[in-house]
Amino acid sequence: MRKYSICIFLILITAVSCFGAGFWLTRPDAREAEPTAAETVWETETPETVTEPQLVINQKEVEPVAVSPKEEFYLVSETGYLLVFAEDQSTICLYTHIPITEFPEKEQEKLRAGIWFSSMMEIFHYLESYTS
């Protein structure tokens, strides 16, 4: 009986130690140093203007593209991913890295043919409605 009581005592000590360590690591003041994504504020001059070169996920530098307010954009699927082209259909404005398989079949057919949008914000709203 003495063996069982020692084992139970050791298990309780281990459990209390684990709960204490978990509480200490997840307490609110430990996370105050790092802002969450919801607390991050991004400021831009205008929604469609890039004023300096930006770094993207693949760490390649992206050159800003001058966008006039009257310009239209063309969203199309190439090699299974969505790309945004300028009105001339040769200048790539945005690599989305969004696979076409995330869309319903009816939308996949439209995206293979290409969809015209009057602003970049319309494209963002369209993509958000299907990917969120």
C-alpha positions in Angstrom: 0.0 0.0 0.0 2.9 2.3 0.7 4.1 1.9 -3.0 0.7 3.1 -4.3 0.6 6.1 -2.0 4.1 7.2 -3.1 3.1 6.8 -6.8 -0.1 8.8 -6.4 1.8 11.5 -4.5 4.4 11.7 -7.4 1.7 11.9 -10.0 -0.1 14.7 -8.1 3.2 16.6 -7.8 3.9 16.2 -11.5 0.3 17.3 -12.4 0.5 20.4 -10.2 3.9 21.3 -11.7 2.6 21.0 -15.2 -0.5 23.1 -14.5 1.6 25.7 -12.8 4.0 25.9 -15.7 1.2 26.1 -18.2 -0.5 28.9 -16.2 2.8 30.8 -15.9 3.5 30.6 -19.7 0.0 31.6 -20.7 -0.7 34.4 -18.3 -1.8 37.7 -20.0 1.2 39.9 -19.0 3.6 37.4 -20.7 2.0 38.1 -24.0 1.8 41.9 -23.8 5.3 42.3 -25.4 4.1 40.8 -28.7 1.1 42.5 -30.4 -1.4 40.1 -32.0 -2.5 40.4 -35.6 -5.8 42.0 -34.5 -3.9 44.7 -32.7 -1.5 45.5 -35.6 -2.5 48.7 -37.4 -1.4 49.2 -41.0 -1.3 52.7 -42.4 -1.3 53.4 -46.1 -1.7 56.6 -48.1 -4.3 55.2 -50.4 -5.5 51.6 -50.7 -4.1 51.0 -54.2 -0.8 52.9 -54.0 2.5 51.4 -53.2 5.1 54.0 -52.4 8.2 51.8 -51.8 9.3 48.3 -52.8 7.7 45.7 -50.6 8.9 42.2 -49.5 6.6 39.3 -50.0 6.5 35.8 -48.5 9.0 34.4 -51.0 11.4 37.3 -50.1 11.7 38.6 -53.6 11.4 42.4 -54.0 8.3 43.6 -55.7 8.5 46.8 -57.7 5.6 49.2 -57.3 3.2 49.5 -60.3 1.7 52.9 -61.1 -2.1 52.5 -61.1 -4.4 55.0 -62.6 -7.9 55.3 -61.1 -9.5 54.5 -64.5 -7.5 51.3 -65.0 -9.2 47.9 -65.0 -7.8 44.6 -63.7 -8.0 41.1 -65.0 -8.2 38.2 -62.6 -7.2 34.9 -64.2 -6.0 31.4 -63.3 -2.6 30.5 -64.7 -0.8 27.2 -63.7 -3.4 26.6 -61.1 -3.0 29.9 -59.2 -4.7 33.3 -59.5 -2.9 36.2 -61.0 -4.0 39.8 -61.4 -3.1 41.5 -64.7 -3.3 45.1 -65.7 -5.6 46.2 -68.4 -3.0 45.3 -71.1 -3.2 41.7 -69.9 0.6 41.4 -70.0 1.7 43.3 -66.8 1.3 41.2 -63.7 0.1 43.4 -60.8 -0.3 40.8 -58.1 0.6 37.1 -57.5 -2.1 35.9 -55.2 -0.7 32.4 -54.4 -4.3 31.3 -54.1 -5.0 27.9 -55.8 -8.0 27.8 -58.1 -9.2 24.6 -56.3 -10.4 26.7 -53.4 -13.3 28.0 -55.6 -16.5 26.2 -56.6 -16.6 24.6 -60.1 -18.7 27.4 -61.6 -16.3 30.0 -60.4 -13.3 28.0 -61.5 -14.7 28.1 -65.1 -15.1 31.9 -64.9 -11.5 32.3 -63.5 -10.0 30.1 -66.2 -11.6 32.5 -68.8 -10.7 35.6 -66.7 -12.8 38.1 -64.8 -12.5 41.9 -65.3 -12.7 44.2 -62.2 -12.7 48.0 -62.2 -10.5 48.3 -59.1 -8.1 46.3 -57.0 -10.4 46.6 -54.0 -13.1 44.8 -55.9 -10.7 41.9 -56.5 -9.8 41.8 -52.8 -13.5 41.7 -51.9 -14.1 38.9 -54.5 -11.2 36.8 -53.2 -12.1 37.4 -49.6 -15.7 36.2 -50.2 -14.4 32.8 -51.5 -11.4 32.2 -49.4 -12.5 33.1 -45.9 
